[in-house]
Amino acid sequence: MDNEIRFYRANEKPYGAFSNLFRRTIVFEGEEYQTSEHAYQAGKARKDEVKKWLMAAPSPSLLAMAAHGLYVWDVHPEWSKTKFDRMKRILMCKFTQHQDLQDLLLSTGNKRLIETATVDNAVNRLWGEVNGVGQNKLGVLLMEVRDEIREKLSCKKTSITETTLELNTAAERVVAA
């Protein structure tokens, strides 16, 4: 469809960058992480030892697999209530800390962004869609981040324009005096 962009694998061009497994460091809550998946899963662990174990995973996909397999007593008790807010804040960091990624996200205009998985399971249907079925939380959060970045840039341009007009008016007064 022309009004949507589907993505899944981190190595797919150009929209694989929307995947949390895409290898690009981000700074989140004062720590540097290898990927947005690392930053997200770091918040899941209740104990520092478990967090360190997760962060030592040799790849973002193995990290995700390990984190999905944590015992309930190793998961932060508020995780189900905080995970979507955490993901949105991480995505905001990812797409504001890297201009090329921000440009890519903004280039999607108002198209619907959909993480499209091939394996049908609860996690893939939560964060994306499988065969057209799912909540597509990652896509929804990306669209929210895109809108917020666009709004901030619009406000910044308005502020710059207003400042320029004020400076021009002041300069005209000086010249006229």
Order of alpha helices (4+ residues) and beta strands (2+ residues): beta-beta-beta-alpha-alpha-alpha-alpha-alpha-beta-alpha-beta-alpha
